Amino acid sequence: MSDEAPEQSSKTEDPSHKRLEDAHKKGDVVKSQEVTTWFMLSGSALLLAMMAPGTSVALTEALKDILANADRFEVGGPGFESFFWSLSSSILWVAMVPLLVLAGCAVAANLIQHRPLLSVDPITPKFSKISPLDGAKRLFSGDALVNFAKGLVKLGVVGTVMVMVLWPEVSRLETMVTADPAMILLDVQGLALKLFVAVLCIVTLIAIADYVYQRQRWWKRHMMTLQEVRDEYKQMEGDPKIKGRIRQIRTERGRKRMMAAVPEATVVVTNPTHFAVALKYDKSMSAPICVAKGADAVALRIRALATEHDVPIVENPPLARALFASVEVDAPIPVEHFKAVAQVIGFVLGLKKNGGWRNTQAPNRV
């Protein structure tokens, strides 16, 4: 206990979604046996209230022949085998419905506490399950003591309620043996329903309290230390240093591809040194495309590549700033800049057509 306390006290963080999902896959879920007991009792009370009279009649009809004509049946005769299978089928059919209802209640008790799961981990053979030492630890653990105390309290409370319900009916029970059998069944049904209702009221409170207790224990058991949260984040998202390096590599590769496209550009619009946007256009395009853009050092590199490969450079600060802010690399320019860009491209193509190009100042129009 002293070794577990410091470790538990260091678990200050709520369990992550991944931690809870992993626990669910292993079959470690919130489960209160008292909730299951409540559902089973409720199903039994429902069966008693709705099916007891009909079931009694069915069994009575099935047993009437054997009780009325018991002396006529030959144990080894052919008629007895037919009667036996008929009686067995009747009893099985009467018992089948209650069994199905109770099975449905057991399934509903689990589904209301946690999502459906299919896991073999809880039934996987483990050495700790057969180890005498581990078994002794579980037997005298805090959970075992809590369950033992809970069982004693539940037994005492439910027993007290049962006595309180049945005590006023003692005189009625004493005279019941002299009553008609049909009336006895009705009296037993009435007393049983009273008993079920009283016990269910108590079990409801016990089930709610136990579910809250089991959920708190389950949540606390899966709480995490700060280091576990960090390790899980690294496992899921990757090491921040590695992610930063990957982003850096991607940026460098993207910049290299962008620079490789500058020699193919139609024109480079500058500001004159702070911004540079390389545009490409031919008659097959519906709109000019930005093949490269950059600021400061990147802009100077774009200018240098454009000069090296004889790509026209037009200094138009308003247009350069607007394009740098509104267009992405490998994307067409926005519609609102069509007119200004068309003037620049037309200006450049006109100079090329007339026999030469030199860096000049284009009209400042956006």
C-alpha positions in Angstrom: 0.0 0.0 0.0 2.8 2.4 0.8 4.4 1.7 -2.6 1.1 2.4 -4.4 0.2 5.6 -2.7 3.0 7.8 -4.2 2.4 6.4 -7.6 -1.4 7.0 -7.3 -0.8 10.5 -6.0 1.3 11.4 -9.0 -1.6 10.6 -11.3 -3.1 14.0 -11.5 -4.2 14.1 -15.1 -7.6 12.9 -16.5 -7.3 9.8 -18.7 -7.1 10.5 -22.4 -9.5 9.3 -24.9 -6.9 6.8 -26.2 -6.3 5.4 -22.6 -10.0 4.9 -22.2 -10.4 3.3 -25.6 -7.5 0.9 -24.9 -9.1 -0.1 -21.6 -12.4 -0.7 -23.4 -10.7 -3.0 -26.0 -9.2 -5.0 -23.1 -12.6 -5.4 -21.5 -11.8 -2.9 -18.6 -15.1 -1.0 -18.4 -17.4 0.4 -15.7 -19.5 -2.4 -14.4 -21.6 -2.5 -11.3 -23.0 -5.9 -10.3 -25.8 -4.1 -8.4 -27.1 -2.6 -11.6 -27.3 -6.1 -13.1 -29.1 -7.3 -9.9 -31.6 -4.4 -10.3 -32.4 -5.4 -13.9 -32.8 -9.0 -13.0 -35.2 -8.2 -10.1 -37.1 -5.8 -12.3 -37.5 -8.5 -15.0 -38.6 -11.1 -12.4 -41.2 -8.7 -11.0 -42.5 -7.9 -14.5 -42.8 -11.7 -15.2 -44.6 -12.2 -11.9 -47.0 -9.4 -12.5 -47.8 -10.2 -16.2 -47.2 -13.9 -16.7 -47.8 -15.6 -13.4 -51.6 -16.1 -13.9 -51.2 -17.3 -17.5 -48.3 -19.6 -16.6 -50.2 -21.1 -13.8 -53.2 -21.9 -16.0 -50.9 -23.4 -18.7 -49.1 -25.6 -16.2 -52.5 -26.6 -14.6 -53.8 -27.7 -18.0 -50.6 -29.6 -18.8 -50.7 -31.5 -15.5 -54.5 -32.0 -15.3 -54.4 -35.3 -17.2 -51.7 -36.9 -15.2 -53.3 -35.9 -11.9 -56.8 -37.0 -13.0 -55.8 -40.2 -14.8 -52.6 -41.2 -13.0 -53.9 -44.7 -12.5 -54.4 -45.3 -16.2 -50.9 -44.6 -17.5 -48.7 -47.6 -18.1 -45.1 -46.6 -17.4 -43.8 -48.8 -20.2 -46.8 -48.3 -22.6 -46.6 -46.4 -25.9 -49.1 -43.8 -24.6 -46.8 -42.8 -21.8 -43.9 -41.8 -24.1 -46.2 -39.5 -26.1 -47.6 -38.0 -22.9 -44.1 -37.5 -21.5 -42.9 -35.5 -24.5 -46.1 -33.5 -24.6 -45.7 -32.6 -20.9 -42.0 -31.8 -21.4 -42.7 -29.5 -24.3 -45.4 -27.6 -22.3 -43.1 -27.1 -19.4 -40.2 -26.0 -21.6 -42.4 -23.5 -23.5 -43.6 -22.0 -20.2 -40.1 -21.7 -18.9 -38.6 -20.4 -22.2 -40.2 -17.0 -22.1 -39.0 -16.1 -18.6 -35.5 -17.3 -19.4 -35.4 -15.1 -22.6 -36.7 -12.1 -20.6 -34.1 -12.5 -17.9 -31.4 -13.0 -20.5 -32.5 -9.7 -22.2 -32.4 -8.0 -18.8 -28.9 -9.2 -18.2 -27.8 -7.9 -21.6 -29.6 -4.5 -21.1 -27.8 -4.2 -17.7 -24.5 -4.3 -19.4 -25.4 -2.2 -22.4 -26.6 0.6 -20.2 -23.3 0.8 -18.3 -20.9 0.6 -21.3 -20.7 0.3 -25.0 -20.8 -3.2 -26.6 -17.5 -4.9 -26.6 -15.9 -8.2 -27.6 -12.7 -9.0 -25.8 -10.9 -12.2 -24.8 -8.5 -10.4 -22.5 -10.6 -11.0 -19.3 -10.7 -14.8 -20.0 -7.1 -15.1 -21.2 -5.1 -17.5 -18.9 -2.8 -15.5 -16.6 -0.4 -16.8 -14.0 -1.6 -14.2 -11.5 -5.1 -15.8 -11.6 -3.7 -19.1 -10.3 -0.9 -17.8 -8.1 -1.7 -18.4 -4.4 0.2 -15.3 -3.4 -1.7 -13.1 -5.8 -5.0 -14.8 -4.8 -4.3 -14.0 -1.2 -3.6 -10.4 -2.0 -6.9 -10.1 -3.9 -8.7 -11.9 -1.1 -7.5 -9.4 1.6 -7.3 -6.3 -0.6 -9.2 -3.1 0.0 -11.7 -4.0 -2.8 -12.5 -7.3 -1.2 -13.1 -5.7 2.1 -15.4 -3.1 0.5 -17.4 -5.8 -1.3 -17.7 -7.8 1.9 -18.9 -4.8 3.9 -21.3 -3.9 1.0 -22.7 -7.4 1.0 -23.3 -7.3 4.7 -25.1 -3.9 4.5 -27.2 -5.0 1.6 -28.1 -8.3 3.3 -29.1 -6.5 6.5 -31.1 -3.7 4.7 -32.9 -6.1 2.3 -33.6 -8.6 5.1 -35.1 -5.8 7.2 -37.3 -4.6 4.4 -38.5 -8.2 3.7 -39.4 -8.6 7.4 -41.3 -5.3 7.5 -43.3 -6.3 4.4 -44.1 -9.8 5.5 -44.7 -9.3 9.2 -48.2 -7.7 8.8 -49.2 -10.7 6.7 -48.2 -13.4 9.2 -51.8 -14.2 10.1 -52.7 -14.3 6.5 -49.9 -16.8 5.8 -51.1 -19.0 8.7 -54.6 -19.4 7.2 -53.4 -19.7 3.6 -53.0 -23.5 3.8 -56.7 -23.9 4.3 -57.7 -21.8 1.3 -58.6 -22.9 -2.2 -55.5 -23.6 -4.3 -56.5 -21.0 -6.9 -56.8 -18.4 -4.2 -53.4 -19.4 -2.7 -51.8 -18.6 -6.1 -53.3 -15.2 -6.1 -52.4 -14.5 -2.5 -48.8 -15.6 -3.2 -48.6 -13.4 -6.3 -49.8 -10.4 -4.3 -47.4 -10.9 -1.5 -44.5 -11.5 -3.9 -45.3 -8.3 -5.8 -45.3 -6.3 -2.6 -42.0 -7.9 -1.6 -40.5 -7.2 -5.1 -41.6 -3.5 -5.0 -40.1 -3.0 -1.5 -36.8 -4.7 -2.4 -36.6 -2.9 -5.7 -36.9 0.5 -4.0 -33.9 -0.4 -1.8 -31.9 -2.0 -4.6 -32.4 1.0 -6.8 -30.6 3.2 -4.3 -27.9 0.6 -3.8 -27.4 0.2 -7.6 -27.1 4.0 -8.1 -24.6 4.4 -5.3 -22.6 1.4 -6.4 -22.5 2.5 -10.1 -21.2 6.0 -9.1 -18.6 4.3 -6.8 -17.5 1.9 -9.5 -17.2 4.6 -12.1 -15.1 6.8 -9.8 -12.8 3.9 -9.1 -12.5 3.1 -12.8 -11.8 6.7 -13.7 -9.2 7.0 -10.9 -7.5 3.8 -11.9 -7.0 5.1 -15.4 -5.7 8.6 -14.5 -2.3 9.5 -15.9 0.8 11.1 -14.7 2.1 14.2 -16.6 4.9 12.1 -18.1 2.4 9.5 -19.4 0.4 12.3 -21.0 3.6 13.6 -22.7 4.6 10.1 -23.8 1.2 9.4 -25.3 1.2 12.7 -27.1 4.6 11.9 -28.6 3.4 8.4 -29.6 0.2 9.7 -31.2 1.4 13.0 -32.7 5.1 12.3 -33.0 8.1 13.9 -31.3 7.8 17.8 -31.6 11.5 17.9 -32.7 10.9 15.3 -35.4 7.7 17.1 -36.5 9.6 20.4 -36.7 12.3 18.8 -38.8 9.8 17.2 -41.1 8.1 20.6 -41.6 11.5 22.2 -42.3 12.3 19.5 -44.9 8.9 20.0 -46.5 9.4 23.8 -46.6 12.8 23.4 -48.2 11.6 21.0 -50.8 8.7 23.3 -51.6 11.0 26.2 -51.9 13.3 24.3 -54.3 10.4 23.3 -56.5 9.2 26.9 -56.4 12.6 28.2 -57.4 12.9 25.6 -60.2 9.7 27.1 -61.7 11.0 30.7 -61.8 12.9 30.3 -65.1 9.6 29.2 -66.7 7.7 32.3 -65.5 6.3 34.9 -67.9 7.0 37.8 -65.6 8.1 38.6 -62.0 6.3 41.4 -60.2 8.4 43.1 -57.4 8.1 45.7 -54.7 11.1 46.3 -55.6 13.1 44.1 -53.1 10.7 43.3 -50.3 8.2 41.2 -52.4 8.5 39.2 -55.6 5.7 37.2 -57.3 6.5 35.1 -60.4 3.6 34.6 -62.8 3.2 32.2 -65.7 0.7 32.6 -68.5 0.1 31.2 -72.0 -2.9 31.0 -74.2 -4.0 27.6 -73.0 -4.6 29.0 -69.5 -7.8 30.6 -68.3 -5.9 32.8 -65.9 -2.3 33.5 -65.0 -0.8 31.2 -62.3 1.5 32.1 -59.5 4.6 29.8 -59.7 6.7 31.4 -57.0 6.5 34.1 -54.4 8.6 35.3 -51.5 9.6 38.2 -49.3 13.0 39.7 -48.4 15.7 37.1 -49.0 13.4 34.8 -50.9 12.3 37.7 -53.1 15.9 38.6 -53.8 16.6 35.0 -54.8 13.6 35.0 -57.2 14.9 38.3 -58.7 18.3 36.8 -59.2 17.0 33.7 -60.9 14.7 35.8 -63.1 17.7 38.0 -64.2 19.9 34.9 -64.7 17.3 33.3 -67.0 16.2 36.5 -68.7 12.7 36.5 -67.2 11.2 40.0 -67.3 11.0 41.8 -63.9 8.4 44.5 -63.5 8.5 46.8 -60.4 4.9 47.4 -59.4 4.8 47.7 -55.5 0.9 47.9 -55.1 0.4 44.9 -57.4 3.2 42.9 -55.8 1.9 43.4 -52.3 -1.6 42.5 -53.3 -0.6 39.3 -55.1 1.7 38.2 -52.3 -1.1 38.5 -49.8 -3.9 37.0 -51.9 -2.6 34.2 -54.1 -0.9 30.9 -53.2 1.8 29.1 -55.2 0.5 27.0 -58.0 -2.9 28.7 -57.8 -4.5 31.1 -60.3 -4.6 34.8 -59.4 -7.9 36.2 -57.9 -10.4 37.7 -60.3 -10.1 41.1 -58.8 -6.4 41.3 -60.0 -7.1 40.1 -63.6 -7.1 43.6 -65.1 -3.9 44.8 -63.4 -2.0 41.5 -64.2 -3.3 41.6 -67.8 -1.8 45.1 -68.2 1.6 43.9 -66.9 1.7 40.8 -69.0 0.5 42.7 -72.0 3.2 45.3 -71.3 5.9 42.6 -71.2 4.8 40.7 -74.2 4.6 44.0 -76.2 8.2 44.9 -75.4 9.3 41.3 -76.3 7.5 41.5 -79.6 9.1 44.9 -80.4 12.6 43.5 -80.2 13.9 43.3 -76.7 13.4 43.5 -72.9 15.1 45.4 -70.1 14.0 45.8 -66.5 11.7 48.8 -66.4 8.9 50.4 -64.4 5.4 49.2 -65.2 2.2 51.3 -64.6 1.3 51.3 -60.8 -2.2 49.8 -61.3 -3.9 47.1 -59.1 
